[in-house]
Every structure is written in C-alpha cells, then in structure tokens.
Amino acid sequence: MHHQLLRILALLFIALVVLQSILGGALFIVLTGWHPHDIVLYYAQKSLHGLLETLVPHTLFISIALMGTLHFLGFISTISEKKKSLFIHLLFGLFIVDQSSPIFLNLGMAFFVYVKIIAFVGFESALGWVWIVMFRESLSDFSLHH
Amino acid sequence: MVIFLIVALVLDAMAKGIDFGMTSAMWFNTILGNEEKFIDPLGMSDLLLSLHADLFGLILIFILITALLIRTSRPKYFKIAVLFLGVTSLLFYGIGLIASLWMGRLGVALSWGGFFLFHLLMIGIALDILILLSRKKF
C-alpha cells in the first residue's frame, strides 16, 4: 500500500518540476517572444545596465542554489559518480552559456539566439532531472528504513 | 540549516504578505484587480516572474525538509501525509495562480490556500525536526 502512495507522491513531485519548467519557458516567451528574431531584438535593445540587472542576481543566486543542490546530489547513491560529475559540469556549463549569450546577442552576434535557446532548455531539463533524482532517493531511503 | 529554513519561510510569507496581501480578499484585489479601488490586474509577465522565482526557492526548501523528515523517528504514514500535503499545496499554489487567468477568484483562492498551507506545514515540520534534534531523538 505505501509503495503505491510513494509512487503517487513521486508523480506529483514530477508534475511540480514540469510545472516549474513550463513556467520558466512561458516567462521567457512572454518577455522575449516566440520567434528567434524577437529574442535577438529583445536583447539587442537592452542597455548594458539592463543586461547586468538580470545577469548579476542570476549569477549570484543560481550559483549558490546550484552549489546547495549539487552538494546534496553528492550524497545520493542511486547514480554513479561519473553521472554526478557529468551533471555538475553540465549544469554549471549550460548556466554560463545561457547567461552569457545575451551579451553576445547585444553585441550583434545573432547566431547566439540558438545557443541561448538550447542552453536554456538544457539547463531547465538538467535541473529538473537532478531535483527528481534527489526526491526519488529520499523516497527510496524511506522504503529502506521501513 | 533548519533555523535558516524556518527564517526563510517566515520572511517569504511576510514578503508575499506585502506584495499580494495576507488574506484571500487582498490576493483577489492584487491579482485580478479591483475597478472600484482603481487597482489594475497583475500583468502576465509579473505573475509568471513572481511564481517562477517563488517556486524555485520553495521546491528547494521542500526537498531539504523532505530529506530531513524522512530520517526522523516519526510514524511512516505521518511522513507520507506531510509530503502529500506539501507537494499538493505547492501544486495548488502554482496551478491556481496560472488558472486565475481563466478561473478568476477560484484560481486565486486555490493559490492563496496552497501558499499559506505550504508555509505553515513546512514551518511546523522544521520546528518538529529542530525539537527532535535538540532532544537527540532524531
């Protein structure tokens, strides 16, 4: 009975992570637009101050949040050290690319719009996956202790 | 860490109280607007920004408190019930706020209920964990 409950709980948590990813995507689209051309235009119009206003809090807050999250990922035994290392590099790498792309777009390098989109989707998906792994580990710990 | 999580939850609820209000009626006015009081409804981008940033922090807090709660000596079904309530209230908060664009007051009410239920629940559980830790009954 309680295995069934834990499965439902895990599904609800996945729904929450999916919701958060959809919100991130929707926010990005509402702010910048659907078309890559709109995204290029959005960042091209921004001043350096405008770019920094987003970049500075993101760099500070996300790096701390990532460090905290990935610290907990270190304790997890259900995935290999290799996979952990891959996800740590992937998350920080995608985050740096995602955050620095608007600077290149602002400098007129329109190609970076595709880099930005791929990095953004990749980062949201990788973070969602890490959250799900951590939550599943907690639930499997729960099953083992009882 | 538990003390900081409690402080974060209290401050987050206070900040939301200043932004949206503490009662559901105040949330209705802020989110849906009020013509009689000349309050404009909250814009789509403001709504999404607030929700996305909020959920990010709340999911992290939920994961951290879950990781601790699972390891306590509390009864199994109590823990499952707490986790169900926690995740459901967060879903209500997020979906309710988005649904308010179509469902109006019902969506806002769901969201308001979910937000405060989650905060009260997590503060209660964090305090319980703190007490268990201080009594060395973890």
Interface residues (C-beta under 8 A of the other chain):
Chain A: H2 L5 L6 I8 L9 L12 F13 A15 L16 V17 L19 Q20 L23 G24 A26 L27 V30 L31 A65 G68 T69 F72 W131 M134 F135 S138 L139 D141 F142 H145 H146
Chain B: M44 S45 L48 L49 L51 H52 L55 F56 I59 L60 I63 L64 T66 A67 I70 R71 K76 Y77 K79 I80 L83 F84 V87 T88 L90 L91 G94 I95 I98
